[in-house]
Amino acid sequence: MRTEKVTRKTKETDITAEINLDGRGSAEIDTGIGFFDHMLTAFAVHGGFDLKLRCRGDLEVDGHHSVEDIGIVLGKLLAGALGDKKGIARFACEYVPMDDALARSVLDISGRPYLVYNAGHLTGYIGTYDADLTEEFFRAVCSNAMITLHIDLLRGANTHHMCEAIFKSFGRALGAASRIVSDKVLSSKGSL
């Protein structure tokens, strides 16, 4: 089983989380930010991961510390669960439509952290979730999971739909890229 558990406690957040990459797409999420819980659940369901995550953050300030720190923790979960990355597909590209919105996530589980985020027009609040934090979340995930990720929000009018399409496309791409397809590390260098 490709699993990992992470606990991270700072003066701003207290997070416990665990993931099973070979799960059934179940999620138990409690971040204190309702819409973000919905996004992390969509990520797990559409990626086929079992994800448990609890965060107590300084939401009286705003959601920034919680969202970014959860990105750090999710990245560490992914890095730990992927291990030496032997046999994974490594690359994936997934498009997800959601009514008016269309998002694309293209990723490489490369061992090199890099984010290209073309969704700058995703702004405003969805419930208590600040959509501007979506980029911060994915930057933290990439930096800690050591993955290269390109996110393109190709179109959309409804902020909820746009954000959800991004999280679902990321989940589907990560699920495909982390799938075991061989018994070798897919790199001409011999390691990732």
Disulfide bonds with the S-S distance in Angstrom:
none
